[in-house]
Amino acid sequence: TAAVMNQPELRSMWEGEVTEMRERIKAMRQKLRDGLERKIPGRSFEYITKQNGMFSYTGLNAAQVASIIEDYGIYMVSNGRISVAGLNSNNIDYVANAMADVLQR
């Protein structure tokens, strides 16, 4: 790490990559929130975009997590924490739709 941090060109590249990752995760949080709010009008999912980092609490309880795993093959820990870093433009709608379904049961 010292080699990267002490060389301006390498440090600049590293900072750019970190920024890109942070912005991608932030965008996935927003898309998840938007998808849920479209599917469940009148309910706020602002807590998803207020969180930071690679993981997020979804608000799903243990029974809902069991349903989303069984019915949709979406895996998360039983307390409803999901890897936001694992979301992408190919699966975000599927995940939002599945979460909306189990939240509305």
N, C-alpha and C positions, 0 to 999 in steps of 0.2 A: 504493500500500500504506500509506503514512503516513496517508492519510485514513481508512482502515479501522482501523488500529491505534490511532489517537489519538481515536477516537470510541467511547465505551463501548458504545453500542447496536450499532454496526456490528461492533465487535470481538467482542462476545458472539455475534452471529449467525454470524460467521466461525468462531469456536471451536466452535460447535454443529455446523456443517456439516463441519468437519474431524473432529470426534468421530464423527459419523454415518458418514463415509466409512471411517474407521479400523475401526469396529466391524463394518461390512458386510464389509470385506476379511477381518477376523479370523474372522467367521462362515463365509465361503466357504472359508477354509483348514480350519476344523474340519469342515465338511461334506465336503470333498474327502477329508480324512483318514478320517473315519468311513466314507465310501463305499468307500474302498480297503480298509480293515480288515475290512469286512463281506464284500467280494468275495474277499479273500485272507486268511483267518483265520490267526492265528499270526505274521503279519508286521506289524511296527510301521512306521507312517508318521508317527511323532512328529516327525520332522525337518521335515515340512510346517508344523506348528503352532509349531515353535520359530523359524521364520524370520519376518521382519517385512518389511513394505513391499508394494509393488504387484506384485512379481514373486516367483516361487518356483522353486527347482530341484525337479524332479519325481522325479529318480532315473532317468529314462529315458536310455538311451544313444542314440547317433546312429542305429543301425539301428531301434530301437524308435520313435524320433521319426519316421523315414521311414515306418514302418508306420502310425502313428497319423494321419499326414497323408494317406497314400494310402487307408487303409481307412475313416477316420472324418471326414476333412476338418477335423481339429483341428490348428491351426498353432501351432508353437512353434519356437524356435531349436534348432539341431542338438545343443546341449549339454543340452537338456531343460528349459530355462527357459521358464516359462509366465506369462502375465499373469493374476494372481489377480484384478485389477480387472475383467477381462473375464468372470469367472465370475458367474453369477446363479442364482436359484432355477429358472429355466427350462432351464439347460444343465448344472448341476452334476452331476446323476446321469449324464447322457450322457458327460461327460468322465471321471468316476470309473470308469464301466463300460468305456470305451474304454482308459483307462490300465491297468486291471486285466487286460483282455484281452491287451494287448501285453506286459505284465510277466509273464504266465503262459505265454507261447509258448515 
